[in-house]
Amino acid sequence: MDTKQARAALLPSLSASITQNLSNYPFPTNNSSSSHSTTGNYGINASWQIFDGGARTNNIKLSIIQNYLQIFYADEAVKTCENAVELSAEQYACALTV
């Protein structure tokens, strides 16, 4: 889980839905003078988790630590590659002198 997702978990969630239906009948029915019918359904849902025993805040802390470790490992990989290039250059220079 990345840091943005972990922080977003602290916020409420909101969803909405809209459904529209149009029915066209070839002939008007006995109860209606119209040959078509329109219906609609509309809904909104909101939720907000109030207490989770600190799991969401722990997820944020864990995500920050994981990001730090990724940066640390990437820095170490760069240093390793720089050392490999330096060693290869030395080996090449030695090969030219032989």
N, C-alpha and C positions, 0 to 999 in steps of 0.2 A: 504494500500500500504506500503510495507516495504521500508527501506532506500535504499537498492540496486536498487530496481525498480525505485524509485524516482530519484536517481542520473543517472540511465541509460536513463531516459527520456530526459536528457540534450544532449545526444549524437545523432548523425545521425543514421538513420536506412538504412540497405542495404539488398537487396534480389536479388537472382539470380535464373534463371530457364533454364533448358535444356530439349529439347524434340527431340528424334530421332525416325524415322519411316523407316521401311524397308517393301516394298511391293514386293511380288513375284507373277508374272503372269505365268500361265501355258504355254503360247505361246508368243513369241515376237510380239509386235504391229507393224503396218506398219511404224510408225515414228521412231522406235528404233530397234536396233539389240539385245538389252538386254532384258532379261525376268524378271528383277527386277529393282526396283526404291528405292533410298534412299533419304530421306529429313531430314532436321534438323532445329530446331528453337532454338535460344539462346537469352537470355535477361538478363539485369541487371537493377535494379531499386534502386535509392537512394533518400532519402528525409531527410530534416533537418528543423525542425520548428525553425524559427528565433525569433519570438516574440509571446508571449502568455499572456502578461500583468502581468508576474511574477507568474503565477500559478504553474509552475514546481518548482521554487525555494521555493514557499510557501509549496508545497507538501513535499519537503525535510525537511523543518523546522518542519512541522506538524508530519512527520514520526519520527524525532528525539525526539520530545516532547512525542509522544505516547510510544516510546521505554523507555524513562525515567520513565513515569508513570507506565508502566508495571513492571519495576524493583522496583519502590517504593511500589506498591501494593504487589508484591511478598515478599518484605522485611517485610511489615506489616503482611502478612499472616504467615510468619515464626515466627515472634514475638508472634502472637496470638496463634499459635500452641505450642510454648515453654511455654507460660503462662498456657495454658490448661494442658499440661503435668505436670507442677509444681503444679498446683491446684489439679490435680488428685492424685499426689504423697502425698500431704498433707492430702487429704481426706482418702486415703488408710492408712496412718500412724495413723490418728485419729480413724479409724475403728478398727485397731489392738489393740488400747489401751482401747477400750470400753469393 
